[in-house]
Amino acid sequence: MGFLLAAAAAGFLILPLLPVLPPLWALLVPAGVLALAAGWRRNSTLLAGSLFFLAAAWSVSAARQALELRIPQAWEGRVLLAQGTVQGLPEPSGIGGMRFHFLPTTLQMEEGAAALVTDGTWQLFSARPVALEPGARCGIAVRLKRPHGVANAGGFDYEAWLLSEEITATGTVRSLTCEKPAGFAIDCLRQRLRDTFIRSFPDNGAAGVLLALVSGDRALVPDAAWERYSDTGIVHLMAISGLHVTLLGALAGWCALRLLRFFPGLALRVPLHKPALLAGLAVAVAYSLVAGFSLPTRRTLVMLAVVAVLCCRERRLPPFQILLLALIAVLLWSPLAVHAAGFWLSFGAVALLMLLGRALRDLPPWRQALQAQLLISLLLLPLTVWFFGQASWVSPFANLLAVPVVTFLVVPAGLAGLLLWCGGMEGVAVLAWKGGIWLITVLDALLDQFAAWPGASVPWSLPGPLGFLCLVLALACLLQPLQWRLKLLAPAFLLPLFLPAPQLQPGQMRVTLLDVGQGLAVLVETQHHRLLYDTGPTLGPHADAGRRIILPALQRQGVRRLDRLVLSHDDRDHTGGAASLLAALPVGDGLGARPQGLGLPEGMPWRECRAGQRWQWDGWDFAVLFPNEQQAQFARKDNNRSCVLRIRRGHSTVILPGDIDRVAELALVSAFSPRELHADVLVLAHHGSRSSSSAEFLAAVRPRWALVSAGYRNAFHHPSDKVLARLDEARIPWRNTAASGAVTLWLDERGVVRTEEFRRTAARYWYN
């Protein structure tokens, strides 16, 4: 049976590896043929193959349906009127607004056209902090767009996350009117619990952590806390885990068994452990609902249900078969959960605990706990690095402290308060919660000490799926207990992960226009030098493109140091990530605009950008063409103080013009000859704005490639249709990061020799 379950599980798990979705018949036909052959020959291997294809067909069908539910492109950017209900708990955003999920029931265009057919769930943002209740019926005017995120080598895949959450559109609310929900919903109870915490513990970050541990509601957890837990490798504790559900269910079952013993006549009819098991399972289900029915709770519930049924029927199954049953049940219910990091971490951690339980069962309990924690932190390293792009060497030590404190002290205090609160004793519940909050405060202070250790959290990016496999094999060889000779293979598998990235050949240059949304970041690499031109936008009060997008992309490309950072001008969409990059990477020097308040590492020089500045790296000539002292002083717009950088070798030229408009472009045309301005690659100024890329400038530059860095369906409508028409009229091929993802070009002294668009080379079936 275990072999058959493993085959079915593999069929579900193959979904994230598919670059395109195959037609269903291509999976159902072999499934049917193998099933007939298995019945004819009574062969379990053929049956396993049939189950594999059936599971894959189920997943592909769900994925195809999710893609078909995405709104049509014709609806994007238009004002739509919709009626529907608020799903789940609305969450306040960091910029004063509100995010919430919305399930539409009716939809039409603002112009009054006929009702449109729609389905699926939308993720909406309201710039105004509105009072929303779960389950409320609302009428909204909204602008929508299809699920879309930035696409670079490395970093968070937002589109995959939206798919795992079954979100079919994102959008911004223009107007909103709601009615109070009728009847009772479990999310209303969770909203009341959040309101109680806000009222009882205002502006208390530790209270937000306790609320997350009790109910799975993370809205009040401050960003500083997430960063602390991420740096120390204990993020997995700061949410409802299967252990919490199991502990509460076991406690309820034990209490039920004690109570049932007061009825001796009942034991003559049925063994008392059976109703006690059902009572414990019922409490676990109720708590999982209060906790938002997250993926770890669903996995735990299935496992508890299987154990309860087996105990009631007096049968046994191996633990791994129970885990596989839980995995299959979760993916039958929600096949797209396989795209969520939490899915892999949840099932991976439980599988490792089962393995380690066998290996360590003969040790004393304290040694079991110690070694299990150290080993599981090490064995989860591949998944942690793959999903989060960092490794924490203090994680085992932080977990040794945090696991018992959170599991046996904080969570019981939080659950006791929850039970008291549900019983109407809010005052006593607050006292219990205060104890848990005090424990979290002390724990946070100790974790800050761990995070302050040198190199506590190290950015680390694996070089694609092959790198992930190498790390898994290295750990498997190192920790396997059977053959000591196999341990010698571990360094061989680890070696490819620490080899320096292959350098460019002499005379080559690589230019990568990173996909940072509505902003700009260009990485220029010669054989021995690295330059970054601009650092993308800010992404809110506590996030920026430098930390979330650019750093993971640089790590994936093997960039560990920047020789020069150039900031074209002081706009937030160009300098937003500068502080994060300077804090995370060694940088030789800086050139260009220095935003007010931007701290520099000690001893790092910084110069203003002025026309005439030049330097040479590896045979490539870097020259600043604009602005000169007078142009910078009298420019009416900050955009026209942008640092225009030209990079040239032989007949190969790249021009990076920042955000200059037509006035500055004409100044360049008058100051330089067409031969001096001619370029193979031109990054369009100001994201393709209609005020830039004038016909005169394009005629002087005559680029062979034009690149645009713009956000998908951005509010400024960049790039302008007029600019694109000019490019098409001049027969200049162009690429937009919103459609192509990161664009990479290889050049030598002859010009562009190769191009790559990330959304094509790293194809994913869910890419918009």
Buried (B, 14 or more C-beta within 10 A) or exposed (E): EEEBBBBBBBBBBBBBEBEEBEEBEEBBEBBBBBBEBBEEEEEEBBBBBBBBBBBBBBBBBBBBBBBEBBBEEEBBEEEBBBBBBBBBBBBEBEEEBBBBBBBBEEBBBEEEEEEBEBEBBBBBBBEEEBEBBBBBBBBBBBBBBBBBBBBBBBBBBBBBBBBBBBBBBBBBBBEBEBEEBEEEBBBBBBBEBBEBBBEBBEEBBBBBBBBBBBBBBBBBBBEEBBBBBBBBBBBBBBBBBBBBBBBBBBBBBEBBBEEBEEEEEEEEEEEBBBBBBBBBBBBBBBBBBBBBBBBBBBBBBBBBBBBBBBBBEEEEBEBBBBBBBBBBBBBBEBBBBBBBBBBBBBBBBBBBBBBBEEBBEEEEEEEBBBBBBBBBBBBBBBBBBBBBBBBBBBBBBBBBBBBEBBBEBBBBBBBBBBBBBBEEBBEBBBEBBBBBBEBBBEBBEBBEEBBEBEEBBEBBBBBEEEBBEBBBBBBBBBBBEEEEEBEEBBEEBBEBBEEEEEEBEEBBBBBBBBBBBBBBBBBBBBBEBBBBBBBBBBBEEBBBBBBBBBBBBBBBBBBEEBBBBBBBBBBEBBBBBBBBBBEBBEBBBBBBBBBEEBEBEEEBEBEBBBBEBEBEBBBBBBBBBBBBEEBBEEBEBEBBBBBBBBBBBBEBBBBBBBBBBBBBBBBBBEBBEEEBBBBBBBBBBBBBBBBBBBBEBBEBBBBBBBBBBBBBBBEBEBBBEEBBEBBEEEEBEBBBBBBBBBBBBBBBBEBBEEBBBBBEEBEBBBBB
